[in-house]
Amino acid sequence: MVLLGCTPKSRLTEQHDIFFGIGRDITDLTKDMYAFWPDSGGLHIDSWREVTLVNGYAVTIVPKAEAQPAIEKLFLLNLGGYRPGEFEEYHYKSLVVAKSMGMAIKIAKRTAFYKHYNFKGGESHIDEKYALDIDDMHKVEDILAPHLKALYSINITKAETGTEDELHIGYLKLKK
């Protein structure tokens, strides 16, 4: 999971997007990141994480032929919220393992972000799905590049133990 940034041509401020890829290390993802955000001029990484553990579930990548049917799915939620008197919409990217989008939203509504970036007239949101207001929500398996979806599956199993994924935060310039 990579937070990409750049200032596209004809834009005044830096833009960001989330990219998911599959590789042995972050440098293996470079070609796919440029394909994901072509004509990006100055594409860089602002943060990334190897996704291995999400709310008590182990997340692994397996060859498509070894995929097991899973009830749980991995979701990316992009929560948006506001603070009084601040000219900004703040965002919080959250990964959730759940059986459905509705269950993922219930989990997201328990986050500190959802509770603290919320006031009358500037409610936190999760778009129009399920009568809530969320910016974006996706099943991660659906947003992988087509060539990766053809080869791999996301395997999700209940984890008895594990450590939180390390967040790698800071500017990293990409080279084609």
NORWO-V440604 format. One record per pair of residues at least 12 apart in sequence whose C-alpha atoms are under 8 Angstrom apart, sorted by sequence separation. I is the first residue (numbers start at 1). GAP is how many residues later the second one is. If there is no record, write none. Layout:
BEGIN
i,gap
I,GAP
I,GAP
END
This chain:
BEGIN
i,gap
4,12
5,12
79,12
80,12
96,12
141,12
3,13
4,13
78,13
79,13
141,13
3,14
4,14
19,14
78,14
79,14
94,14
3,15
4,15
78,15
79,15
2,16
3,16
77,16
78,16
1,17
2,17
19,17
76,17
77,17
1,18
2,18
76,18
77,18
1,19
76,19
77,19
1,20
75,20
76,20
74,21
75,21
92,21
105,21
74,22
75,22
74,23
75,23
73,24
74,24
72,25
73,25
72,26
73,26
75,26
72,27
73,27
90,27
71,28
72,28
102,28
75,29
8,31
9,31
77,31
8,32
9,32
81,32
7,33
8,33
81,33
6,34
7,34
83,34
6,35
7,35
79,35
82,35
83,35
84,35
6,36
7,36
81,36
82,36
83,36
6,37
81,37
82,37
5,38
6,38
84,38
4,39
5,39
22,39
83,39
4,40
5,40
57,40
82,40
4,41
5,41
54,41
55,41
81,41
82,41
3,42
4,42
54,42
55,42
81,42
82,42
2,43
3,43
4,43
54,43
81,43
2,44
3,44
80,44
81,44
2,45
3,45
79,45
80,45
2,46
79,46
80,46
1,47
2,47
79,47
1,48
78,48
1,49
77,49
1,50
80,54
79,55
80,55
78,56
79,56
77,57
78,57
79,57
77,58
78,58
77,59
78,59
76,60
77,60
76,61
77,61
75,62
76,62
75,63
76,63
75,64
76,64
74,65
75,65
73,66
74,66
74,67
74,82
73,83
72,84
67,85
70,85
64,86
67,86
70,86
64,87
67,87
68,87
63,88
64,88
67,88
63,89
64,89
62,90
63,90
61,91
62,91
61,92
62,92
61,93
62,93
60,94
61,94
59,95
60,95
59,96
60,96
58,97
59,97
58,98
59,98
57,99
58,99
57,100
58,100
57,101
58,101
56,102
57,102
56,103
56,104
56,105
53,106
53,109
53,110
54,110
53,111
53,112
32,113
52,113
51,114
50,115
49,116
50,116
49,117
49,118
48,119
49,119
20,120
47,120
48,120
47,121
48,121
47,122
20,123
21,123
46,123
47,123
20,124
21,124
46,124
47,124
45,125
46,125
22,126
45,126
46,126
21,127
44,127
45,127
44,128
45,128
44,129
45,129
43,130
44,130
42,131
43,131
42,132
34,142
30,144
30,145
31,145
30,146
END
